[in-house]
């Protein structure tokens, strides 16, 4: 019996070592080497009023750690979302497609409430048609209107040439946010921090196929990283019930496993001078 127990203990120990080794290797694949890990979001952005500019409900999942930390640090945090997500594919189907926009906006607002956002603005532009809905100047005007009203001192958005996934709506909102931030800095006569949310380049090159390899090639180098609380990410996908299986269906990897490997958010910072 003693030998049997020792054998079980050794097998368990070996299994634990193998699991830890697998996690270490997996995390090394997703990690951006040499990127400074920020301990404070408000210090990294030099901001107390942060506005995130995205295209669709669930885009804010790319920045759950940043949002959560900023709220904990006492910052005012708001989101601007261009569309209601009505043209999206459901993973899994939970509602008649004609009602999806209502449901996805509700998911967005539930998630914002869970994160502690101070305000959420939904512009109601057509999902999949943001670049055609307004001219670039008009879209920048609309974003600028909210930046002025919210008195933003930092803006977080998509990197315009890559848009996290090359989605035209993402890229359009990134361009609008950049143009609006440039005009906003001139109007208020002070520098404004602009931060782009990024993907893990090593991970997406390894697992993302040709499309995400292109995203990785287009992205700038990260300025800082945030260590991620994986439970924030998995909670977000549960709240976004119409998209809950998105990662599993599109990558073959469930969210709980992906966030055991992809353990940081990455941001590239630009200082927009007046």
Helices and strands as residue ranges (DSSP letters): H 2-30, H 41-45, E 49-54, G 59-63, H 64-72, E 76-83, G 97-99, H 100-115, E 119-125, H 130-133, H 136-150, E 154-158, H 163-166, H 168-188, E 192-198, H 201-207, H 209-218, E 224-227, H 230-239, G 241-243, H 246-251, H 255-261, E 264-272
